[in-house]
Amino acid sequence: GIKIIDTLIPIGKGQRQLLIGDEGLGRSALAIDTVLNQRGKNVYCVYVLIGQKRSTVVKTIGLLKEFNALDYSVIVVAEASALPGLQFLAPYAGCAIAEHWMARGHDTLVIYDDLSTHAKTYRELSLLLRRPPGREAYPGDIFSVHARLLERSTCLNAAHGGGSMTDLPIVETQEGEIADYIPTNLISITDGQIYLDRDLFTSGFRPAIDIGKSVSRIGGQAQLASIKTESGRMKLDYLQFLELEMFTRFGAKLEPGMQNAINRGRILRELLKQDQLSPVPAEFHLAWLVGFNDGCFNDVAIENISALLPGLHRYVKESGLNLDMERDRWSQEVKSFFINNKGQPA
């Protein structure tokens, strides 16, 4: 339901995708948006809060309740005042609940918020038990502790019920350093990571996902065929745009082709912005992708794009478009929307 993830860093069922970044950049917000997007999709969600403040717990429960997400979700809480043993066991309890549903043929989603706190709790327990400390005083088996938790995620075949368990572990970095001990361990265990950057956050790009440092090893295999076709080389083109944009800061004179690439990159950057608690369906993803690839946004001022998108979303809903229709039909309907809104395609 998040444009930048579904388009450039897709996540598939049974995958382990790490949410990584400094505190306060929206890691938990991404996880909550993902839970909200599962409504009506027959996916059972488990949200595990490990060592969080009571105010954070209350806020998370309130948001999920407000959007009726508790109808298909379970929250496992071991708040900051809980005993270290309970905090250590919380993610395993959440995993067991999800495995119970998975064994009965359901698709499940598990959020671990967050495993940095879980690692610190396990370090505390190990030091109390006088186990030999290793790097940064963590016990030597900290890697296997997280590996045996996260590697439970899978997709079962029909003979075993056909269920799945998708994990979204969250880990905190300090000053954006992803090479620290626990983040490095988790990156090696998971199937990819979504990295949130403070500079992007302060510049107003939300969600503040750094596309260059984010990766999904499942890639296009997790995308719908139509969206995969439209997104194509978009990630590579966007990264090239970011490099080209650096030259403009020095007043370099650019060729028309390079200037056009920069203009399209700025349009795409505006399209990828998204407010919190507003996941969007796959049909809307396909609509703006078709519009972007057909040049429909080229004549729209950058500052007007965000105001235009809600109208496009409503138009797609009302027009009865679905993902099985031919691209020509989608292109025709999207161009019709822009013509009616005085944003004629180039």
N, C-alpha and C positions, 0 to 999 in steps of 0.2 A: 504493500500500500504506500510505500515511500518511493517517489519518482527516481531519485538518484540510485537507490539500491536495486529496484526492480529492473532498471534499464541498464546500468553499468556494472553492478556487483550482485547479480542474482543469487538468491538462496533457495535451495531445493529441499524437499522433504527428506528427513534423515541426515541432514548435514549438520556439522558443528561449525558455527561461524562466530568468531570472537568480536566483541564490541570493546574497543580499546581507546583510551584517551585520558586526559587529565580530568580531575574533578570539576564539575560544573559546566561541562561542554555538551551535555544532552545525551549521554549514554543510556541512562534509564528512560529518558523520554522516547528514544528510538525503540526500546524494548516494549514500552507501554503502547506505543502506536502499533507495533507489530501484533500485540495481543488484541487490540481493538479491531484490527483488520481481519481477524479470524471469525468475526461474527457472521453466522449464517453459512459457514464453510465446513461445518462438522469437524472442527479441530478443537480438541480439548487442551487447555493451557494450564500450566503450573508455574506460578511466579514465586521464586524462593528469595526471601530477603534475609541476608546473612549479616548480622552485626550492624544493622542500620538503626539510626535514631528513631525513637518512637514517633516523632513528628513526620519523618519520612515514611514510616509504615502507615500512619493514618492518612497521609496525603495520597499514597499509592492506592490504598483500599478505597478511598473516596473517589478517585478518578475512575477506577474500574467499575465501581458501583454506579457512578453518574452515567456512564455509557453502557450500562447493562452488561458489562463484560463478565460479571460474576456468575452469570447464567451458565457459562461454559468454562469457568476458571476456578482453580484452587490456589490459595495463597498460603505458603509455608513461611512462618516467621520465627526467627531466632534473633530478637533485637539485641542491641548493644549491651543491655543489662543482663542478658541471659548467661548462664554458665558456659564456659568455653566448650565443654563437651557437647552441649546442645547446639551451639553454633557450628561445631565441626560436623555433626550428624545431619543438620538441616538439608544440605543439598542432596544427600543420599536418600532422605525421606521423600523429597520432591521427585527424585529420579524413580523411586519405587512406585509412587503413585502413577507417574506417566507410563512406566512399564506395565502396570496392571491394565491400563486402558489400551496400550499398544497390543498386548497379548489378546485382547478381545476385538482386534481389528480396527481400532480407531487411530486416526492421525493425532499426534500430540506435539505440543511445543513447550519446552522448558526454558525458563529464564533463571540464570544464577546471578544474583545481584548482591555482592560481587565476590569473585574468587580471590581477589587480593586480600580481603578481610579474612576469608576462609584460610588462606595460607598463613596469615599471621596468627590466627587462632591455633592452627595445628603446630606452629612453631612454639607457641606458649605451652601447649600441652606436652610437647616433646621435651622441652627444657625442664618442665616440672618433673617429668619422668626420668630425667638425667640421661636422655639419649645423646649420643655424640653429635654436636652441631657441625654443620657443613658451611657452605657459602652463605654469607649474611645471616648466620646462625640458624638457618633453616635445616631441618633434618635431611638426611641423604635420600629419603624415599618420597620427598615432596612431589617429584615428577610423577611417580607411579600413583600417588594418591589422586592427583587430578586426571591422570590418563585413564584410570579404571572407572572414574566417574563419567568423563566425557565420551569415552569409547563405547558406552552403552547405547548411544544414539545410532539408529539404523533404520532401514526399510525392510520389513519382513515380507517374504514371498507369500503367495496365496495359501500354501500348505500350512503356514504358521499363522494365518489370520489376516495377513496383508496390511497390518498396521505399521505405523512409523513413529519415530521420536526424533524431533529436531531440537538441537541445543543452541541457545544463545548465551554463552557465558560472558560476563562483563569483568573487565580487569582495569585497574587504575594505574596510570603512569605518573611519574613525577617530572614536571617540566618537559613533557613530551618525549621522554626517553624510553623508546620501545625496546632497547637492548638490555633493560634491567632483567634480573634473574627470573622472576615469576612471569612477566609478560613474554619473555623469550620462550620459556617452557610451554606456555599455553599456545603461542603461535605455532610451535612445532607439533602440538597435539591436534589442533583444529584444522579445518579444511579451508581456512582463509580468515581474514580479519577486516573489520571496518574501523578505520582509524579516524578519530576526530581531532581536528587541529585547532589550537587556540587562536592563531592568527586569522583563520577563516571565520571563526566565531565572532571575534571582535570587529571584523570587517563587515559583518551583517549577513554573511552567507550561512543560512540555516536550512537543513542540518549541516553542521560544519564538518562534512566528510571530505578527507583528503583523498582524491581519486588515485593519485600517484602511489600512495602507500597502502591503499586498500586493494584487496584481491579476493576473488572467489575461485577456488580451484575447480569447482563444479562448472562454473562459467555458463555458457549458453545452453548447456544441457538442461538447466532448470527453468529456462524461459519458454513461454508460449511461442510457437513457430512464427506467428505474425509479428510479435514484438521483437523476437530475435532477428528477423529479417530487417526490420526498420532500424533497430539500434546498431546493427552491423559494426562498422568501424568507429562508432561514436566516441568510445572511450579513448582510443588512440588519437582521433582528431582533436578531442578536447584537451588532451595532454600537450599536443603540439601547439594548440592555441595559447595555452598558458606560457609556453616558452616564447612564442612570438610576441606576446603581450609585454614581455620583459623589455623587448627592444624599443617599444613605443615610449617607455619611461625615459629613455635617453634621447628622445626626439629624432630617432632614426627615420629616414625616408623609406617608405615601403612600396613595393610593387603592388599594382591593383589586385593581383591574385592573393597576395599575403594580406592586404587590407580587407578583402572580402572574407578570408578565413577568420580574421580577428573579429569582424562584425558578427559573423555567424556564431563564433565562440561566445561572444558577449550575450547574444540572444539565448544560447543554450544555457549559459550560467544562470540567467534570470529564470528560465523555464524550470531548472532543477531546484530552485528554492521552494521550500514548503513549510507551512506553519505546523506547529505541534498540534497533536490530537486531531489531525485531519487526513487520515489515510484515504487513498483514492483507488477506485477499481481498475482492473486491467483494461477495460474499454476506454477509460479516459487516458491511460498511458498510450494506447495505440493512437488515439485521436491527436494528441499533441505531437507525437512522433511523426505521424503522417504529415501534419501541418508544417512541422519544422523541415522535414525532408523535401516537401513540395515548395518551400520558400514562402509559405503564407505569412510568416512572422517578419519577413524582411522589411515590410513597409510600416510595421508597428513600432512606435517609439519604445525604447527599452523600459522607460518608466511606466508605460501603459500595459505591459505584458501581464503583470500580476493581476491587474483589474480585469483583463480579458479572459483569463483562464476559468474563473467560476462560471461565466456564461457559456464557455465551450463545454464545460462539465454538464451543465443543465441541458444543453442542446443534444449532447450524445445520449443522455438518459431519455429525452423525449422523442428522439428520432428512431428509437428501436434498433440501433446498430448493434451487431454482435460480432464476436471474434471470428466467426465462421464465414462472414461475408467477404467477397472479393475486395482486393485493395482499391480497385477503381471506384467501387461504391463508397468506400471510406473517403477517398480523395475528393470525390464529388461533393459529399456531405460537408466535409471540413471546409472546402473552398466556398461552398454556399454560405456557411456560417460567417466566414471572414468578409464576404461580399456584403452580406446583410448588416455587418457591423462596421462597415466603412474601412475594413482592413484588407483591401483587395490584394491577392497574392501577386508577387512580382512576375 
